[in-house]
Amino acid sequence: MKKVEEFKKWAKRESYRRGLICHFYITDSEKQYYNKVDFAFFNLLSKSKDWIVKGTTGHGISGKKGKSSRVPCLNCFEIDKEFYKAIKTLYVERNEKFDFGLIFNKRKLKNSFEVIDVSTERPNPLPPRNKCHRYDNPRFRYGVLRPFNFCNVVRVEIPSSDLRTLPISSVSSKAIKGILVKKSDLNIVKKQLKLKGMNQVRVFALL
């Protein structure tokens, strides 16, 4: 539990007046809104200090016509007391599908992206399709996400690029504060961050 407490102490200090959010890369998920784990390691191997992210659709509740949002987003969790409970559970129980967690400075992300604090209150009337990702129903978080059922969701809208309007964008390294990895990946991840000139990013072996 010492590693969890170390992370908690660091996160509380770093989140003061800026906020931290975490995006997970999960292996072999059937859900379309998870990025491939290879995408995370591609970023580590790249010489660029920027981090490339891809937005996915289908987040949130169903709208007026029973259809989900088509707005591409990066799905994240707010790092707060509920997240600390969840990461402690994950650390104790383990789940091999969790491979990588990327921790962002929430305030810095807001300089370049639309960042949505997702509401769990069901709206009445139902929102139009392009607003559905602003809402969420925790009861539908099951399976691999079970430890995070009570966490606060934050979604980062990823704008379409000029190339085929793909929702792919770069995030400045200044917005990246930490990384969660498996113990077996700890040293190599630190090495790659050093090669990229990103020594300021903290790495925690909690997955």
Order of alpha helices (4+ residues) and beta strands (2+ residues): alpha-beta-alpha-beta-beta-alpha-beta-alpha-beta-beta-beta-beta-alpha-beta
